[in-house]
Amino acid sequence: MYINSKHPAGPIELWMGDSRAQWDGATLVVDVIHFNDETWFDRAGNYHSTGLHLVERYSFVDRDHLDYEVTVEDPTVFSRPWKMSMPIYRRLEKNLQILDYECHSFD
């Protein structure tokens, strides 16, 4: 992710898109474009096109919590933009261990 810079000219098709961020007060706003169409939103096969555009907002609530919101826009697939939001929190359990995650392609 790059901060305070512009997206390169396209078309570019990247697996995770091209992320460009800027601060809006205490909120980090991330604009993401230039996706390929090879990924899905979930295992059910909900897909997107190369026209996918995400605007993510990370807002601090306190030292252990963030509010995350994303606006999803893809005029080829969806009739209108839609939003999702959720809290993100720091794990505070004593002796917490984060386990490795093995990504399998399900070919």
C-alpha positions in Angstrom: 0.0 0.0 0.0 1.2 3.5 -0.8 0.3 6.6 1.1 -0.5 10.0 -0.5 0.1 8.8 -4.1 -2.0 8.2 -7.2 -2.9 4.9 -8.8 -0.8 4.0 -11.9 -2.5 4.2 -15.2 -4.3 1.0 -16.2 -5.4 -1.4 -17.2 -3.5 -3.4 -14.7 -4.8 -6.7 -13.3 -3.4 -7.6 -9.9 -4.5 -10.4 -7.6 -5.0 -8.0 -4.6 -5.5 -4.8 -6.5 -3.5 -1.6 -6.2 -4.0 0.1 -2.8 -3.5 3.8 -2.2 -4.2 5.4 1.1 -4.5 8.8 2.8 -5.5 10.0 6.2 -8.9 11.7 6.8 -8.4 13.0 10.3 -7.9 9.8 12.5 -9.3 7.5 9.8 -7.0 5.7 7.2 -8.9 5.6 3.9 -7.6 3.0 1.4 -8.7 3.2 -2.3 -8.2 -0.1 -4.1 -8.5 -0.7 -7.9 -6.8 -2.7 -10.7 -8.0 -6.2 -9.6 -8.0 -9.2 -11.8 -11.2 -11.3 -12.0 -9.6 -14.5 -10.7 -10.6 -14.1 -7.0 -13.9 -14.6 -5.2 -15.5 -12.9 -2.2 -16.2 -16.3 -0.5 -16.2 -20.1 -1.0 -19.8 -19.9 -2.4 -18.3 -18.4 -5.6 -19.5 -14.8 -5.3 -17.3 -13.1 -7.8 -16.3 -9.7 -9.1 -15.0 -8.3 -12.4 -11.8 -6.4 -13.2 -14.0 -3.3 -12.5 -14.0 -3.9 -8.7 -13.4 -0.8 -6.7 -13.0 -0.9 -2.9 -12.9 2.0 -0.4 -11.7 0.8 3.0 -11.9 2.9 6.1 -9.9 2.1 9.3 -11.0 4.2 12.3 -9.4 4.0 15.7 -11.9 3.5 18.6 -9.3 3.0 21.3 -5.8 1.5 21.6 -7.2 -2.1 21.2 -10.1 -1.6 18.7 -10.6 -0.4 15.1 -13.8 0.1 13.2 -13.4 -1.3 9.6 -15.8 -0.3 6.8 -15.6 -1.2 3.1 -17.6 0.1 0.2 -17.7 -2.4 -2.7 -18.5 -1.1 -6.2 -18.4 -3.2 -9.3 -21.0 -2.0 -11.9 -20.4 -5.1 -14.1 -21.6 -7.4 -11.3 -23.6 -5.4 -8.8 -26.5 -3.0 -9.5 -25.3 -0.6 -6.8 -22.5 -0.1 -4.3 -22.8 -1.9 -1.0 -21.1 -1.7 2.4 -19.8 -4.0 5.1 -18.5 -3.1 8.5 -17.0 -4.9 11.5 -14.8 -4.3 14.5 -11.2 -5.4 14.5 -9.7 -5.9 18.0 -6.4 -6.8 19.5 -6.3 -10.2 21.3 -5.5 -9.6 24.9 -5.4 -13.2 26.3 -2.3 -14.1 28.3 0.1 -16.4 26.5 -1.9 -16.1 23.2 -0.4 -17.9 20.2 -1.3 -17.2 16.6 -1.1 -20.4 14.6 0.2 -20.8 11.1 -2.5 -20.9 8.4 -2.0 -23.2 5.4 -3.6 -21.9 2.3 -4.9 -24.7 0.0 -6.0 -24.0 -3.5 -8.9 -26.6 -3.6 -8.0 -27.4 -7.3 
